[in-house]
């Protein structure tokens, strides 16, 4: 389930402040439970797409090998045909029979039989290569069709998740939403906080910049995704990175900012929608350095860490979501690992 109510927290560890309050209405709980199941189905579809893309790469390579082999065979057969044309259009056997020397005739007959066998083998190899290429091409077409169906299924699942979360949000008060963000409302997050003007990081735009990065460079991992127990009534929806206040927070990948605001217990927060459709959420910031609609690159600084919202210490709360909305989170560290980013203590 995608809800998380924080109950207790040790002051020694950066995390969320305890807020033992009643949960949301049962109807809203059901909507969020349905959204959580849909998120899991979305992740299953994403895994299926990744497997099919890997299959497609193998099929493309196999087809390329067969295509090169077929080109070589065609060149050899063409060279043989041109040679026969230059010799009057007669085959090897006919040319040898015209010789006036019997020893040459006997030797030539043997060579002719060998040449005929070689020519037949060459033609058979060409036919086999053509069949293999046709089979590979058909397999590619079928795999592309499966990928199209899975992409359509993912889009439908995403729309369903968004619709359920919108219905749930419409049934909740601002206080409920703050609690469901596993944090309470706090004066540490002024509602009129102006965002910083857009900025670009020269390092992020330099040639050869990495495509995916960690959200902070140096950190200690604290509360993990899906953690349960005394701290949470349900589960933790992100990964906490304990860092000093003012630590640069970076976009983990290329994308577009869809949220840059101060609100609920997450405090100053940013949501970036990436080119693969997933969204990343950065919370408890002290400074926002981007605005909605701004394009950002992997490694570009988008803000600085802090202790805004309902937090017991400076840290970055980092989430990966299927949609920009709370309630659609997935495990962030495996997601980063899929993109080639390893996160350790």
TORTOR-937608 format. One record per residue: x, y, z of N, C-alpha, C in turn; residue in one letter. Coordinates in steps of 0.001 Angstrom, whole numbers, plus 500000, padded with zeros to 6 digits. Example, Ala and Ser with C-alpha at 12.3 -4.5 7.8 and 13.67 -1.06 7.14 Angstrom:
513190494310507800512300495500507800513200496700507800a 512850497750507080513670498940507140512900500030507870s 
REM end
This chain:
500825498821500000500000500000500000500867501238500000x 500399502304499385501235503468499162501063504535500221x 500438504235501391500283505223502441501319504977503509x 501721506029504221502741505859505234502519506869506338x 502142506467507556501932507360508686503075507153509665x 503870508183509923505020508058510787504574508088512237x 505058507145513073504622507056514461505702507505515426x 506925506983515272508007507366516176509285507518515394x 510199508323515912511498508483515262512521508875516294x 513721508349516177514795508697517094515413510017516687x 515610510964517643516208512251517292517607512102516723x 518269510949516973519644510783516499519724510475515026x 518600510092514432518606509703513023517708510647512248x 518227511176511124517405512073510311516205511308509796x 515033511862509915513825511192509471512626512045509730x 511450511451509741510220512198509878509746512223511320x 509076513293511693508581513478513049507337512623513275x 507204512006514466506042511150514709504746511931514700x 503730511357514078502405511959514003501350510878514191x 501107510398515391500115509329515593498701509864515446x 498158509733514259496827510253513981495997509189513271x 494686509361513254493850508377512560494173508338511068x 493982507177510463494218507028509039493105507646508223x 493263507663506904492256508239506019491022507350505957x 489925507854505370488694507060505267488923505751504524x 488069504762504818488232503426504232488178503475502713x 487286504307502136487174504407500683488490504891500080x 489114505854500737490390506369500250491478505309500394x 491445504576501504492397503475501692492292502482500545x 491066502154500150490870501197499065491422501726497749x 491183503017497490491699503612496258493222503548496212x 493851503852497343495313503805497374495824502366497287x 495085501430497871495465500020497749495369499568496295x 494301500000495601494156499662494181495282500293493356x 495630501527493697496726502196492990498038501456493215x 498253500978494454499485500242494751499563498956493940x 498433498257493805498425497030492996498684497360491523x 498112498469491070498342498881489682499808499265489459x 500439499874490465501863500203490365502686498930490206x 502325497884490978503031496618490854502842496019489456x 501608496107488936501358495612487580502162496418486560x 502292497719486788503086498572485903504545498131485908x 505070497848487096506448497386487204506639496038486501x 505634495151486623505694493860485920505736494084484406x 504902495008483931504900495319482495506234495921482066x 506808496743482924508107497344482613509183496270482499x 509153495282483399510114494183483311509929493389482019x 508673493158481641508402492440480389508943493226479202x 508786494539479223509301495376478131510820495294478066x 511478495310479237512943495228479237513421493891478676x 512723492804479037513105491491478493512938491457476974x 511819491985476488511581491978475052512574492877474316x 512966493974474930513973494834474295515310494115474199x 515646493340475236516880492549475180516783491501474070x 515620490835473972515419489866472880515561490542471523x 514999491740471419515035492456470142516467492792469744x 517291493180470725518699493476470415519411492229469880x 519142491076470508519754489826470038519286489479468629x 517989489657468376517449489357467054518030490279465989x 518175491550466324518777492489465366520212492088465044x 520962491654466068522342491238465821522387489986464939x 521500489028465241521460487803464433521094488123462985x 520111489008462796519713489387461444520853490091460712x 521610490913461429522735491612460801523803490616460354x 524052489572461173525034488547460790524578487823459530x 523306487426459502522786486726458319522807487623457093x 522537488888457283522543489824456151523952489959455567x 524946490031456451526331490118455964526743488828455254x 526355487673455831526675486394455200526017486293453825x 524783486747453725524066486684452460524714487597451426x 525186488759451853525866489667450932527136489022450368x 527889488321451228529107487643450761528761486556449754x 527730485758450060527326484689449153526875485243447804x 526110486312447852525660486916446592526830487427445771x 527830488003446438529019488475445723529755487310445069x 529872486194445784530588485034445230529823484430444050x 528499484336444182527700483795443083527750484735441883x 527727486032442147527827487002441058529164486908440336x 530248486717441114531574486578440496531626485339439619x 530996484241440077530961483014439287530180483227437993x 529050483905438078528244484149436884528990485032435886x 529696486047436387530452486930435491531599486173434823x 532219485251435576533302484452434991532793483584433856x 531642482937434041531072482094432990530669482923431778x 530157484122432033529766484994430914530990485384430075x 532101485673430767533311486058430035533865484890429211x 533541483668429592534017482484428866532981481957427878x 532143482793427407531199482424426358529906481839426865x 529688481900428136528415481419428668528359479929428836x 529471479188428559529480477731428714529868477372430135x 529271476322430623529606475871431953530961475195431964x 531495474892433126532819474269433226532891472944432478x 531875472098432567531908470777431900531971470945430389x 531159471841429835531146472047428384532488472554427882x 533104473437428602534396473983428168535478472912428180x 535425472041429190536448471005429274536303469957428177x 535080469679427775534864468684426717535399469150425374x 535600470427425192536110470963423934537633470890423835x 538270470502424922539733470444424863540186469318423958x 541365469450423300541880468428422405542822467455423075x 543084467596424342544027466727425018543280465830426003x 543376464517425858542650463593426732543041463718428203x 544370463927428485544779464049429887544122465253430543x 544058466341429750543368467525430271541880467258430439x 541323466453429535539894466145429615539584465397430905x 540430464384431252540205463597432447540376464462433703x 541440465218433707541680466103434857540592467151434973x 540185467665433844539162468708433851537813468196434272x 537501466937433921536209466373434326536100466301435837x 537208465901436467537214465838437936537017467225438528x 537734468185437983537591469565438465536187470102438212x 535604469698437086534258470171436771533247469665437798x 533407468341438119532482467797439124532638468532440455x 533893468804440803534121469552442043533528470961441957x 533677471597440802533107472932440624531596472919440692x 530991471896440087529523471800440144529045471616441571x 529771470754442321529391470543443719529536471836444524x 530621472561444269530851473815445000529765474838444673x 529405474884443370528364475813442971527028475450443616x 526701474144443646525449473710444274525453474015445767x 526618473776446415526718474062447853526554475547448120x 527138476367447242527034477814447405525585478277447290x 524872477737446311523460478104446143522625477632447329x 522926476414447826522187475903448991522450476763450222x 523695477208450395524038478059451534523313479397451445x 523219479908450226522496481165450043521027481007450410x 520405479916449960518995479692450287518789479570451796x 519739478873452483519633478726453931519769480082454616x 520719480904454161520905482239454738519666483098454536x 519041482988453368517829483753453108516690483321454039x 516591481988454263515547481512455173515789481991456611x 517056481948457015517381482418458370517084483903458526x 517444484684457505517181486118457559515679486390457612x 514903485646456836513453485812456840512878485467458214x 513401484382458842512929483988460172513287485050461208x 514515485582461129514925486634462067514082487889461896x 513803488234460636512972489423460371511567489236460920x 511010488038460760509683487754461302509701487841462826x 510749487298463450510854487357464907510965488802465394x 511708489617464652511808491041465007510431491698464941x 509704491436463873508370492031463718507443491596464858x 507500490322465223506647489837466312507030490472467647x 508326490606467881508787491216469127508378492682469183x 508464493382468064508022494775468018506529494881468325x 505750493927467826504306493942468108504040493726469595x 504806492809470219504654492583471667505044493845472432x 506131494490472032506548495734472692505479496812472581x 504845496923471425503778497913471241502607497611472174x 502252496317472298501151495950473201501513496254474652x 502748495946475051503164496209476426503216497716476708x 503660498496475720503683499948475898502261500489476076x 501316499961475294499922500371475433499385499980476807x 499756498762477253499312498306478570499874499200479674x 501158499571479561501765500467480555501059501812480598x 500745502366479431500040503645479384498677503544480061x 497967502442479805496652502254480423496780502125481934x 497783501386482396497996501238483831498332502578484480x 499184503360483802499549504666484357498326505582484470x 497495505566483414496283506398483470495362505943484598x 495265504627484803494441504122485893494965504532487256x 496277504489487414496881504907488678496589506374488938x 496795507207487925496545508642488085495090508921488431x 494167508214487780492743508433488046492391508058489485x 492908506920489964492613506501491341493189507484492355x 494424507933492101495042508870493033494328510216493021x 493856510644491867493093511899491804491782511789492569x 491103510635492426489853510445493171490121510414494673x 491205509752495062491538509701496483491864511091497013x 492616511839496254493007513185496695491776514083496846x 490812513931495930489613514772495987488797514511497245x 488952513330497861488185512982499049488896513365500341x 490096513925500225490888514203501412491061515698501648x 491198516060502908491510517440503261493013517655503165x 493434518909503257494862519210503218495582518526504379x 494917518447505525495524517794506680495709516297506424x 494696515690505833494790514263505500495958514007504547x 496073514862503531497140514692502552498507514814503197x 498632515758504140499904515919504826500243514674505633x 499254514108506311499493512903507100499830511718506204x 499165511616505051499433510511504141500818510617503525x 501380511797503546502757511970503097503728511528504192x 503227510794505175503896510311506371504580511422507140x 503980512634507084504499513766507828503350514729508128x 503523515573509119502491516540509477502797517921508949x 501819518806508993502023520189508571503021520861509508x 503811521747508982504852522359509785505060523802509383x 505331524642510396505631526047510112506996526214509457x 507778525118509416509089525184508774508980525322507264x 507781525219506736507581525285505296506629526434504984x 507110527666504852506220528786504557505540528617503211x 504260528923503160503484528713501933503872529674500809x 504474530812501151504777531812500134506249531784499733x 506910530665499921508318530575499557508503530777498059x 509222531799497626509437531982496177510525531053495683x 510312530408494530511371529557493981512537530385493487x 513719529826493542514893530498493000514770530575491486x 515391531554490863515336531632489396515999530419488773x 515569530048487561516165528884486894517667529050486754x 518375527954486928519821527975486760520236526698486046x 521393526725485453521937525552484790523301525247485378x 523606523980485445524924523557485909525794523285484691x 526905524008484586527795523800483439528309522378483407x 528545521818484613529060520445484659528061519463484087x 526773519738484307525746518798483826525634518822482314x 526023519936481695525852520063480251527143519819479478x 528231519512480208529486519291479488529402517992478694x 530240517896477700530261516707476849530626515494477689x 529898514411477508530213513178478210529662513100479614x 528750513987480002528156513917481332527397512609481484x 527393511994482682526695510712482868525198510871482676x 524588509797482197523157509860481925522327509720483192x 522825508971484193522127508793485463523140508918486596x 522725509564487682523625509794488813522866509593490121x 523595509589491227522960509592492549522390510974492828x 521342511073493664520765512402493944521674513284494794x 522521512681495612523534513417496382524844512638496276x 525949513353496376527253512715496158527729511951497388x 527565512510498579528052511903499816526902511866500807x 526719510738501488525505510553502282525659509352503196x 524685509210504090524484507987504858523040507569504650x 522822506335504255521456505842504068520814505633505426x 519607506147505594518877505937506844517608505150506549x 516443505757506648515192505014506454515093504520505020x 514852503231504853514797502622503534513366502498503031x 513253502275501747511947502072501123511272500833501709x 509973500966501941509129499871502408509447499451503837x 510188500301504562510475499980505954509180499946506751x 509113499045507721507924498937508573508377498755510013x 507418498720510909507737498565512309507233499740513109x 507966500091514141507493501127515056507423502501514406x 508225502711513380508266504046512767507085504308511841x 506529503258511237505485503464510232504317502525510456x 503113503043510262501920502205510358501790501320509133x 502280501816507974502182501029506746503572500811506161x 504099501757505419505430501582504850506020502920504469x 507332502950504390508053504142503970508108504151502449x 507791505272501841507621505318500388508856505780499623x 509949506019500324511154506463499627512406505968500317x 513523506570499944514813506287500566515354507588501127x 515741507575502398516290508768503036517814508767502945x 518363509916502548519804510138502507520132511194503560x 520798510819504631521198511793505647522402512571505130x 522240513893505026523301514763504508523287516064505296x 524399516801505330524408518105505996523492519083505280x 522945520063505993522110521064505326522907521825504280x 522255522125503171522909522853502087523621521969501096x 523545520644501271524172519728500316523498519852498947x 524275519974497867523654520039496535522848518778496242x 521627518968495768520749517873495355520656517922493838x 520900516758493195521015516706491743519874515897491128x 519464516296489949518530515472489175519250514183488817x 518612513046489058519290511772488793519355511449487308x 518503512094486505518517511853485066517892513020484328x 517991513000483006517358514039482193515851514013482414x 515232515184482423513788515229482584513262516646482642x 511981516750482988511296518036483078510703518190484468x 510910519337485065510369519616486397508856519781486293x 508097519016487077506644519150487083506138519746488384x 506928519660489448506570520275490738507833520887491326x 507724522135491775508772522788492552508043523728493490x 507770523255494700506871523998495584507142523636497026x 506485524387497911506521524112499330505128523663499737x 505011522489500310503681522040500692503728520775501501x 502719520570502329502521519430503225503790519127504012x 503852517965504622504976517633505478506270517386504747x 506231517267503400507466517087502654508268518380502562x 507678519502502955508389520774502888508666521191501462x 509819521831501271510212522231499918510529520968499116x 509868520806497979509993519556497236509990519802495732x 510602518861495033510691518922493576510318517549493030x 509567517544491939509272516318491211509737516510489770x 510534515559489283511039515591487910510476514387487166x 509861514633486001509424513530485149510523513252484127x 510991512000484121512105511627483251511608511115481904x 512542510971480994512179510622479628511625509198479512x 511897508338480513511341506985480477509955506908481096x 509400508065481520508049508101482073507992508101483578x 509031507647484240509048507641485702509314509052486224x 508952509254487497509181510548488152510037510340489396x 510877511327489705511639511291490950511239512489491807x 511206512247493126510709513223494094511825513506495100x 512095514783495348513163515226496231512519516126497295x 512586515739498577511832516449499609512734516940500744x 512172517875501554512820518501502719513942519441502305x 513853520014501115514916520890500638514911522226501374x 516078522863501424516152524217501988516010525263500900x 516388524912499679516338525857498554515854525123497317x 514955525775496575514530525276495267515250526094494195x 515874525424493240516635526134492218516107525871490810x 514910525352490715514271525113489421512808525527489542x 512141525618488401510722525960488365509989524945487496x 508677524778487706507924523833486866508066524159485385x 508210523116484584508378523278483148509819523363482702x 510734523512483648512146523643483288512737522285482930x 513541522259481893514244521049481484515548520948482268x 515834519767482846517065519565483597517807518363483034x 519100518328483302519951517247482827520443516413483996x 520888515196483721521448514339484761522631515030485417x 522613515080486746523694515703487483523518517182487719x 522503517782487141522284519218487331521738519492488725x 522288520488489397521811520853490730520441521503490625x 519480520947491370518117521462491332517711522117492653x 518500521902493692518197522498494987519260522115495987x 518983522442497247519905522087498323519127521420499445x 519769520461500072519105519713501135518840520609502338x 517886520156503142517552520941504323516759520125505322x 515908520853506055515131520236507119513706520783507099x 513258521201505903511931521805505802510845520749505925x 509641521210506192508547520274506414508665519653507784x 508165518459507931508180517793509224509328516793509249x 510482517225509738511689516416509690512463516593510978x 513088515518511457513847515588512703515306515940512485x 515735516008511244517126516344510968517350516515509487x 518442517161509103518708517385507676518831516062506928x 518065515923505876518164514727505035517397514981503748x 517682514144502763516918514151501513516014512935501501x 514716513168501359513767512075501134513615511941499624x 514034510786499091514063510565497640513089509454497286x 512195509733496334511241508734495862511345508574494351x 510941507395493886510717507145492455509250506768492312x 508552507428491392507117507235491237506760506917489787x 505647506217489640505100505952488312504407507199487763x 503834508005488650503209509275488292503794510353489196x 503526511625488930504031512652489842503361512621491211x 502245511909491349501454511955492561501980511034493645x 501807511449494874502072510599496004501156509379495941x 501704508199496270500918506980496229501267506073495068x 502252506460494257502631505627493099504114505274493133x 504675505204494339506119504993494466506520503549494206x 507773503382493759508391502071493571509727502098494299x 510344500918494459511625500832495168512682501671494450x 513245502693495105514150503605494393515538503040494105x 516121502267495032517487501792494803517572500765493676x 516658499785493600516679498905492416516438499663491114x 515582500688491163515321501496489968516596502206489528x 517322502785490475518593503423490130519588502393489591x 519596501200490207520519500159489747520233499765488308x 518940499731487935518593499420486547519175500441485587x 519388501648486069519933502716485240521446502840485411x 522066501827486023523505501817486134524055502599487317x 523182502976488269523629503762489430523550502879490664x 524699502594491273524775501811492499524832502744493694x 523999502475494665523937503315495859524291502441497051x 525355502797497741525749502094498951525959503076500072x 526223502567501217526459503455502359527730504254502171x 
REM end
